[in-house]
Amino acid sequence: MNKKRLNQIILLVAIVLLLVPSLSSARPDYAVKESKNCPSCHTRDGPPQLNELGGYYGTHNHSLQGFVPSPKLTPTPVPTEEIEIGVHMNTWDVGLTALAAILLMLVLIFIIRL
C-alpha cells in the first residue's frame, strides 16, 4: 500500500468521524427550544434511545403540542396496620433466661471442682 493511498484512507475516516455527530438526532438546540434537559426525552441509556416523550417529539414534527403521557401504574399500597407474624419474645426475657442458665452452669462447674 503506497503512502498516497494511506493518506486518502486516513482523510476519509477523519471526514466520516466529523460528520457522524451532525447526523445524530440528539441536539442541544431541541433542549433549549423546549426548555427541557436531555433525560426528558432520552432513556437512562442515553442517546439515541428515546423514551415516550422523545418518541412523540420526533414523530410529531419536533413539537410537544398535544402530548399526553400514558397513565403510570399505581404502586402497591403500603399496609396501614401492622400484622404480627411468628413468635415474638421480649429481649429481656430471653436475656435473663440465658444469664440464669450461664450462672447455673458456672455454679455447677465451681461445685464439681471443689
Residue pairs with C-beta under 8 A, 6 or more apart in sequence:
24 47
24 48
25 47
25 48
25 58
26 38
26 42
26 47
26 48
30 41
30 57
30 62
31 37
31 38
31 40
33 62
34 40
34 57
34 64
38 46
38 47
40 53
40 54
41 50
41 51
41 53
41 54
41 57
42 48
42 49
42 50
42 51
42 54
43 49
43 50
43 51
50 57
50 58
52 69
52 70
53 64
53 67
53 69
56 64
56 67
57 63
57 64
57 67
60 66
60 67
